[in-house]
Amino acid sequence: MSTETVIINGDEYAPVATDSPVKLVVLQRGWNVVGRYHVDGEQVTITDAKVIRRWGTTRGLGELVEGPTSETVLDPAGTVRAHLLGVVLTVDADADAWAAHL
C-alpha cells in the first residue's frame, strides 16, 4: 500500500483524477454509462458515473457526445468498475457539456 492508496476489506483503492476524460461507455449486457473514464491495468473505473436509462436521442447514442438531451434519463451510479474485456466501446464526450450532469 502506498500513501496514495487505502485498503478497505482487503481491496486496495486509489483516487481517480477528476481530469479523467468524460466518455460514454457501453459495457457487456447492454449497460450504457457516462462518466470520468480511467484504465489501470485490466480494470476500468468510471467515476461520477451515470447509467443512461433512456438515451432520449433522435440520432443514436453518439448524439449524447454533446451532452444529454431534454429526454435523456440518467440514474446516479457513483463509481462503476468493470474488467477491461467487459467494455464493448467508448466514445469521447464533451466534458464541458456533461459537467453539470456528472
N, C-alpha and C positions, 0 to 999 in steps of 0.2 A: 504494500500500500504506500503510495506517495503522499505528499502533503496536499495534492490536488484531487485526491480520491477519498471516498469513505466506503466502508464495508458495513452493510446492514443485512443481518440474517444470512451471512455468507456470500452475499452478492456485492461486487465492487461497482461503485457508481462514480462517474466523473462528470463535471459540469460540461455542458454543451454551450459553445459560444453563441450569443444572441445574434451574431453577424452571420450565422449559417444561412445559406441560400434558402429562399422560400420555394418549395416545389409542390406540385400536385403529384401524388404518389398513388399508383394503382398496385395493390397488393393481391396476393392469391386469394381466391374465394370471393372476388368481387368487391373487396373493400377499397374505397376511394378516400384518401386522406390528403389534407393540405397542412403544411407547417414548415418549420425550420429543419432542414434535412442535413444529417451528418452520418458519415460512414466511418466505422472504426473496425478494421479487420472484416469479419463476416457479419457484424451487427450493424443494422441501420437503426438510428434513433431519430424520431421526428418529434420535436418539442413544440410547445404551443399548438398542438395538433387539434384539428377539427375533422371529424368524419363528415364527408359530403353525403348527406342522406338524399338530397334531391339536387341535381345539377341546376335546374331552372334555366337551361340554355336553349337557344334555337340553332346553335352552330356546334353542338357537341361539347365534349369535355374541354377541348382546347380553348373555348371561349372564356373559361374561368382563369386563364393566364392573366387576364386584365382585371381580375377581382371578381367577387360574387355578384350575381345579378339580383334584382329585387325578388326573384322567385327561388333563389338558391336557399336551401335549408342546410345549416351546419350544426353539428352536435359536438359539444366540447369533449375532447378525449385526453387532454393533459399531455402525457408523454407516451408515444407509441414506439414499441421496439419490435423489430422483425429481423429474421435472418436475411442476409443479402439475397439468397436464392428465392426468397418469398416476394421480392419486388419484381413486378411484371414490367413496369415502365415508370419513368419520372419525366415530368415536364417542368421546365423552369418557369416560374411565375414572377409577376411584377411585385416585388417586395413592398413598394410604396402603396400599391392598390390593395394589398392584403393587410397592411399594418394595423388598421383599425379593427380587423376581424380576428386576429390571432392573439 
